[in-house]
Amino acid sequence: MRRLHRSHIFASCLAALVLLGTGSMLSIAGLAQTTADGKQLFVKRCGGCHALDRDKEGPRLQGVYGRVAGSVDSFQYSDALKKSKITWTEETLNKWLTDTEKLVPDNDMSFHVESSDERREIIGFLKQRSGK
Protein backbone atom coordinates (compact mmCIF):
# COMPACT_ATOMS: atom_id res chain seq x y z
CA MET A 1 0.00 0.00 0.00
CA ARG A 2 2.74 2.41 0.94
CA ARG A 3 4.58 1.63 -2.30
CA LEU A 4 1.49 2.46 -4.35
CA HIS A 5 1.16 5.78 -2.54
CA ARG A 6 4.79 6.71 -3.32
CA SER A 7 4.35 5.90 -6.98
CA HIS A 8 1.30 8.16 -7.15
CA ILE A 9 3.24 10.98 -5.52
CA PHE A 10 6.13 10.44 -7.93
CA ALA A 11 3.78 10.40 -10.93
CA SER A 12 2.04 13.55 -9.72
CA CYS A 13 5.34 15.35 -9.22
CA LEU A 14 6.57 14.24 -12.64
CA ALA A 15 3.36 15.46 -14.28
CA ALA A 16 3.66 18.81 -12.48
CA LEU A 17 7.26 19.23 -13.67
CA VAL A 18 6.29 18.42 -17.24
CA LEU A 19 3.45 20.96 -17.12
CA LEU A 20 5.68 23.57 -15.53
CA GLY A 21 8.37 23.02 -18.15
CA THR A 22 5.83 23.19 -20.98
CA GLY A 23 4.37 26.40 -19.57
CA SER A 24 7.82 27.96 -19.29
CA MET A 25 8.65 27.02 -22.87
CA LEU A 26 5.34 28.48 -24.04
CA SER A 27 5.98 31.74 -22.19
CA ILE A 28 9.47 31.97 -23.68
CA ALA A 29 7.99 31.33 -27.13
CA GLY A 30 5.31 33.95 -26.40
CA LEU A 31 7.94 36.47 -25.32
CA ALA A 32 9.97 35.81 -28.46
CA GLN A 33 6.85 36.33 -30.59
CA THR A 34 5.97 39.53 -28.73
CA THR A 35 9.51 40.85 -29.15
CA ALA A 36 9.44 40.00 -32.87
CA ASP A 37 6.06 41.71 -33.29
CA GLY A 38 7.30 44.74 -31.34
CA LYS A 39 10.44 44.97 -33.47
CA GLN A 40 8.43 44.81 -36.70
CA LEU A 41 6.03 47.48 -35.41
CA PHE A 42 8.94 49.64 -34.25
CA VAL A 43 10.54 49.48 -37.69
CA LYS A 44 7.20 50.09 -39.44
CA ARG A 45 5.78 52.81 -37.20
CA CYS A 46 8.86 54.48 -35.67
CA GLY A 47 11.78 53.62 -37.97
CA GLY A 48 11.23 56.52 -40.35
CA CYS A 49 12.34 58.98 -37.66
CA HIS A 50 14.06 56.83 -35.03
CA ALA A 51 16.77 54.18 -34.82
CA LEU A 52 17.93 52.28 -31.78
CA ASP A 53 21.62 53.13 -32.08
CA ARG A 54 21.79 56.56 -33.71
CA ASP A 55 19.94 59.84 -33.88
CA LYS A 56 17.85 60.47 -36.97
CA GLU A 57 15.05 63.01 -37.23
CA GLY A 58 14.24 61.78 -33.71
CA PRO A 59 16.64 60.69 -30.95
CA ARG A 60 18.06 57.18 -30.64
CA LEU A 61 15.74 54.91 -28.68
CA GLN A 62 18.13 52.24 -27.39
CA GLY A 63 17.83 52.50 -23.62
CA VAL A 64 14.85 54.86 -23.76
CA TYR A 65 12.87 52.81 -21.22
CA GLY A 66 13.81 54.18 -17.80
CA ARG A 67 15.57 57.23 -19.28
CA VAL A 68 14.61 60.82 -18.52
CA ALA A 69 12.98 62.53 -21.50
CA GLY A 70 15.20 64.95 -23.40
CA SER A 71 18.44 63.59 -21.98
CA VAL A 72 20.38 62.29 -25.01
CA ASP A 73 23.12 64.93 -25.29
CA SER A 74 23.57 64.52 -29.03
CA PHE A 75 19.95 65.35 -29.87
CA GLN A 76 18.26 68.77 -30.03
CA TYR A 77 14.96 68.35 -28.11
CA SER A 78 12.16 70.89 -27.74
CA ASP A 79 12.40 73.02 -24.59
CA ALA A 80 9.05 71.58 -23.50
CA LEU A 81 10.33 67.99 -23.56
CA LYS A 82 13.62 68.88 -21.87
CA LYS A 83 11.72 70.63 -19.08
CA SER A 84 9.15 67.85 -18.67
CA LYS A 85 11.35 65.71 -16.37
CA ILE A 86 9.36 62.66 -17.52
CA THR A 87 10.94 59.24 -17.03
CA TRP A 88 9.97 56.84 -19.80
CA THR A 89 7.99 53.95 -18.33
CA GLU A 90 5.21 51.79 -19.75
CA GLU A 91 2.67 54.36 -18.55
CA THR A 92 4.43 57.47 -19.83
CA LEU A 93 5.41 55.88 -23.15
CA ASN A 94 1.81 54.77 -23.65
CA LYS A 95 0.56 58.30 -22.95
CA TRP A 96 3.25 59.73 -25.25
CA LEU A 97 2.44 57.41 -28.14
CA THR A 98 -1.28 58.04 -27.64
CA ASP A 99 -1.08 61.85 -27.73
CA THR A 100 2.28 63.59 -27.47
CA GLU A 101 0.73 67.05 -27.30
CA LYS A 102 -1.53 66.13 -24.40
CA LEU A 103 1.38 64.73 -22.39
CA VAL A 104 3.88 67.48 -23.26
CA PRO A 105 2.33 70.55 -24.89
CA ASP A 106 4.56 72.32 -27.44
CA ASN A 107 6.84 69.32 -28.04
CA ASP A 108 8.25 68.73 -31.54
CA MET A 109 6.76 65.26 -32.19
CA SER A 110 3.30 65.17 -33.74
CA PHE A 111 3.12 61.41 -34.41
CA HIS A 112 0.89 58.96 -32.53
CA VAL A 113 -0.01 55.26 -32.58
CA GLU A 114 -3.77 54.77 -32.50
CA SER A 115 -3.83 51.05 -31.69
CA SER A 116 -3.33 50.23 -28.01
CA ASP A 117 -2.12 46.74 -29.02
CA GLU A 118 0.55 48.25 -31.28
CA ARG A 119 1.61 50.69 -28.54
CA ARG A 120 1.93 47.80 -26.07
CA GLU A 121 4.07 45.78 -28.52
CA ILE A 122 6.34 48.74 -29.33
CA ILE A 123 6.76 49.62 -25.65
CA GLY A 124 7.51 45.97 -24.81
CA PHE A 125 10.18 45.92 -27.52
CA LEU A 126 11.75 49.17 -26.29
CA LYS A 127 11.68 47.90 -22.71
CA GLN A 128 13.36 44.65 -23.72
CA ARG A 129 15.99 46.54 -25.75
CA SER A 130 16.67 48.69 -22.69
CA GLY A 131 17.41 45.57 -20.63
CA LYS A 132 14.41 46.14 -18.34
C-alpha positions as CSV (number, residue, x, y, z in Angstrom):
1,M,0.0,0.0,0.0
2,R,2.7,2.4,0.9
3,R,4.6,1.6,-2.3
4,L,1.5,2.5,-4.4
5,H,1.2,5.8,-2.5
6,R,4.8,6.7,-3.3
7,S,4.3,5.9,-7.0
8,H,1.3,8.2,-7.2
9,I,3.2,11.0,-5.5
10,F,6.1,10.4,-7.9
11,A,3.8,10.4,-10.9
12,S,2.0,13.6,-9.7
13,C,5.3,15.3,-9.2
14,L,6.6,14.2,-12.6
15,A,3.4,15.5,-14.3
16,A,3.7,18.8,-12.5
17,L,7.3,19.2,-13.7
18,V,6.3,18.4,-17.2
19,L,3.4,21.0,-17.1
20,L,5.7,23.6,-15.5
21,G,8.4,23.0,-18.2
22,T,5.8,23.2,-21.0
23,G,4.4,26.4,-19.6
24,S,7.8,28.0,-19.3
25,M,8.6,27.0,-22.9
26,L,5.3,28.5,-24.0
27,S,6.0,31.7,-22.2
28,I,9.5,32.0,-23.7
29,A,8.0,31.3,-27.1
30,G,5.3,34.0,-26.4
31,L,7.9,36.5,-25.3
32,A,10.0,35.8,-28.5
33,Q,6.8,36.3,-30.6
34,T,6.0,39.5,-28.7
35,T,9.5,40.8,-29.1
36,A,9.4,40.0,-32.9
37,D,6.1,41.7,-33.3
38,G,7.3,44.7,-31.3
39,K,10.4,45.0,-33.5
40,Q,8.4,44.8,-36.7
41,L,6.0,47.5,-35.4
42,F,8.9,49.6,-34.2
43,V,10.5,49.5,-37.7
44,K,7.2,50.1,-39.4
45,R,5.8,52.8,-37.2
46,C,8.9,54.5,-35.7
47,G,11.8,53.6,-38.0
48,G,11.2,56.5,-40.3
49,C,12.3,59.0,-37.7
50,H,14.1,56.8,-35.0
51,A,16.8,54.2,-34.8
52,L,17.9,52.3,-31.8
53,D,21.6,53.1,-32.1
54,R,21.8,56.6,-33.7
55,D,19.9,59.8,-33.9
56,K,17.9,60.5,-37.0
57,E,15.0,63.0,-37.2
58,G,14.2,61.8,-33.7
59,P,16.6,60.7,-31.0
60,R,18.1,57.2,-30.6
61,L,15.7,54.9,-28.7
62,Q,18.1,52.2,-27.4
63,G,17.8,52.5,-23.6
64,V,14.8,54.9,-23.8
65,Y,12.9,52.8,-21.2
66,G,13.8,54.2,-17.8
67,R,15.6,57.2,-19.3
68,V,14.6,60.8,-18.5
69,A,13.0,62.5,-21.5
70,G,15.2,64.9,-23.4
71,S,18.4,63.6,-22.0
72,V,20.4,62.3,-25.0
73,D,23.1,64.9,-25.3
74,S,23.6,64.5,-29.0
75,F,19.9,65.4,-29.9
76,Q,18.3,68.8,-30.0
77,Y,15.0,68.4,-28.1
78,S,12.2,70.9,-27.7
79,D,12.4,73.0,-24.6
80,A,9.0,71.6,-23.5
81,L,10.3,68.0,-23.6
82,K,13.6,68.9,-21.9
83,K,11.7,70.6,-19.1
84,S,9.1,67.9,-18.7
85,K,11.4,65.7,-16.4
86,I,9.4,62.7,-17.5
87,T,10.9,59.2,-17.0
88,W,10.0,56.8,-19.8
89,T,8.0,54.0,-18.3
90,E,5.2,51.8,-19.8
91,E,2.7,54.4,-18.5
92,T,4.4,57.5,-19.8
93,L,5.4,55.9,-23.2
94,N,1.8,54.8,-23.6
95,K,0.6,58.3,-23.0
96,W,3.3,59.7,-25.3
97,L,2.4,57.4,-28.1
98,T,-1.3,58.0,-27.6
99,D,-1.1,61.9,-27.7
100,T,2.3,63.6,-27.5
101,E,0.7,67.1,-27.3
102,K,-1.5,66.1,-24.4
103,L,1.4,64.7,-22.4
104,V,3.9,67.5,-23.3
105,P,2.3,70.5,-24.9
106,D,4.6,72.3,-27.4
107,N,6.8,69.3,-28.0
108,D,8.2,68.7,-31.5
109,M,6.8,65.3,-32.2
110,S,3.3,65.2,-33.7
111,F,3.1,61.4,-34.4
112,H,0.9,59.0,-32.5
113,V,0.0,55.3,-32.6
114,E,-3.8,54.8,-32.5
115,S,-3.8,51.1,-31.7
116,S,-3.3,50.2,-28.0
117,D,-2.1,46.7,-29.0
118,E,0.6,48.2,-31.3
119,R,1.6,50.7,-28.5
120,R,1.9,47.8,-26.1
121,E,4.1,45.8,-28.5
122,I,6.3,48.7,-29.3
123,I,6.8,49.6,-25.7
124,G,7.5,46.0,-24.8
125,F,10.2,45.9,-27.5
126,L,11.8,49.2,-26.3
127,K,11.7,47.9,-22.7
128,Q,13.4,44.6,-23.7
129,R,16.0,46.5,-25.8
130,S,16.7,48.7,-22.7
131,G,17.4,45.6,-20.6
132,K,14.4,46.1,-18.3
